[in-house]
Amino acid sequence: MNPALNFCSVCAHAIALRVPPGDNRPRACCDHCGAIHYINPKLVVGTVTTWNDQVLLCRRAIEPRRNYWTLPAGFLEAGEGTGAGALRETDEEAGARIALGPLFTMFDVLHVDQVHLFYRAQLLDLAFAPGEESLEVRLFDEADVPWDELAFRTVSLTLRHFFEDRSRGTFELHSGVIEWSSRTAAIAAAVTAL
């Protein structure tokens, strides 16, 4: 059970992990008020924003992976569409005005219960600047992307798909599943040690 769900958010009584009637998997259930608390994945939305042949990256000012480079992205807010969230996150993290394009990648990140969605986008001008969650924002040519300093596997995969598709002259929608690996374990250990 998720440690954050030890008590019911409706009545504050202890909850139990069990399969409720009519369901097929264990849920956080409150036997006092009857509330069932579902744990669903969080959506992370962002953009692969370009200017001519360059891509916009942000150097993170926050954990996890502070000082590493990423695409502008963050958690979707309640009541917000995924495209609107990607626009907002790009503005918040990179101060960038963009024209939003189509959905480009979608990755299920199972070990952290997240789904990452990245849209293609074009910068409208060069008036961008770091937001509160970014130390630096820069445009990179493909040859200059700091591959060993990228914050997340979904960012690396998205950029690789982007450059491959661009070289072929046609863009596709890419999707996949990211599972826990020795690399993600090493990253988690490094972040914990900071």
Beta strands, then each sheet from edge to edge (+ up, - down):
strand 1: 16-18
strand 2: 27-29
strand 3: 36-37
strand 4: 42-51
strand 5: 54-60
strand 6: 69-70
strand 7: 73-75
strand 8: 98-109
strand 9: 114-123
strand 10: 134-140
strand 11: 174-178
sheet 1: 1+ 2- 3+
sheet 2: 6+ 5- 4+ 7-
sheet 3: 6+ 5- 4+ 9+ 8- 11-
sheet 4: 6+ 5- 10+
end
